[in-house]
Amino acid sequence: MEENKAIQSLAALAQTVRLRAFRALVAAGPQGLTPGQLAEQLEVAATTLSFHLKEMLHAGLVNQERDGRHLIYRAEFAHMNALLDYLTEHCCQGQPCEASRNTCC
């Protein structure tokens, strides 16, 4: 992942509603959620959610698919994993981390 794409993705997640929405879509898995389901789950207005979904879509964090009259939003797991790989690429100077200590090295 390029640095600019990582910055764009992190910036998109640096907002409460977007972070909560992304986490909900990750939890929903490949089935995804409609905007209505997501708005109800997060207790946010549909218009507000629409704006945030557009920002995450532009950042590559989510995708959308039309299913009849409904849009289904899903987390882009490959993008999420690429972002995590980018963030941890040089973790602990190549040494294994000790997850039990919640720290590196």
Secondary structure, DSSP 8 states (H G I E B T S, - for coil): --HHHHHHHHHHHSSHHHHHHHHHHHHHGGG-B-HHHHHHHHT--HHHHHHHHHHHHHTTSEEEEEETTEEEEEE-HHHHHHHHHHHHTTGGGGS--BGGGTB--
